Amino acid sequence: MKKFFSLLAIASIIAISNCTSIPENNDPILGIWVRNDANLDNNKSGNASREEWIFNDVYLGRYQSYSNSSLTYYTDFKWSEENGVYTITYSDEQVSDVIVSLEKSTDPEILALENGSVFATRE
């Protein structure tokens, strides 16, 4: 009888776990967003910097900063969306949280700050 109940419990757990599904996140912000800045000093070799925000579908992401193609800083962040406004909350307290909105009408798509300036463009 114990074997029967054990087998029934295992079968129940498998059946329940197969019935649950993870909702698919198709938010338009998913992907890689970048901001490039090239500082040239009188045609000498310049210092190029690049920032990347990688948004994934579980409301997490990674921020990375590069200088001359070398990774100089990275941290993780959480993101949320409410009425088309995205809040990016960094795990490192040295980086300020950001509120942006997605501008789909432009090519490439841009993330704009509250004042309308470009925060990042889709890569």
ChimeraX attribute file (.defattr): number of C-alpha atoms within 10 A of each C-alpha:
attribute: neighborCount
match mode: 1-to-1
recipient: residues
	/A:1	6
	/A:2	7
	/A:3	8
	/A:4	9
	/A:5	10
	/A:6	11
	/A:7	12
	/A:8	12
	/A:9	12
	/A:10	11
	/A:11	11
	/A:12	12
	/A:13	11
	/A:14	11
	/A:15	11
	/A:16	9
	/A:17	9
	/A:18	9
	/A:19	7
	/A:20	8
	/A:21	7
	/A:22	5
	/A:23	8
	/A:24	8
	/A:25	11
	/A:26	9
	/A:27	12
	/A:28	10
	/A:29	20
	/A:30	18
	/A:31	14
	/A:32	17
	/A:33	20
	/A:34	19
	/A:35	16
	/A:36	14
	/A:37	11
	/A:38	12
	/A:39	11
	/A:40	11
	/A:41	9
	/A:42	7
	/A:43	6
	/A:44	7
	/A:45	9
	/A:46	12
	/A:47	13
	/A:48	14
	/A:49	18
	/A:50	18
	/A:51	19
	/A:52	20
	/A:53	24
	/A:54	17
	/A:55	22
	/A:56	18
	/A:57	15
	/A:58	13
	/A:59	15
	/A:60	17
	/A:61	21
	/A:62	17
	/A:63	18
	/A:64	16
	/A:65	19
	/A:66	16
	/A:67	15
	/A:68	12
	/A:69	11
	/A:70	10
	/A:71	13
	/A:72	13
	/A:73	11
	/A:74	15
	/A:75	15
	/A:76	15
	/A:77	19
	/A:78	17
	/A:79	20
	/A:80	14
	/A:81	15
	/A:82	8
	/A:83	6
	/A:84	11
	/A:85	15
	/A:86	19
	/A:87	16
	/A:88	20
	/A:89	19
	/A:90	20
	/A:91	14
	/A:92	12
	/A:93	9
	/A:94	7
	/A:95	10
	/A:96	10
	/A:97	15
	/A:98	14
	/A:99	17
	/A:100	22
	/A:101	21
	/A:102	19
	/A:103	16
	/A:104	11
	/A:105	8
	/A:106	9
	/A:107	9
	/A:108	12
	/A:109	17
	/A:110	23
	/A:111	24
	/A:112	19
	/A:113	17
	/A:114	13
	/A:115	7
	/A:116	11
	/A:117	11
	/A:118	15
	/A:119	18
	/A:120	22
	/A:121	21
	/A:122	17
	/A:123	12
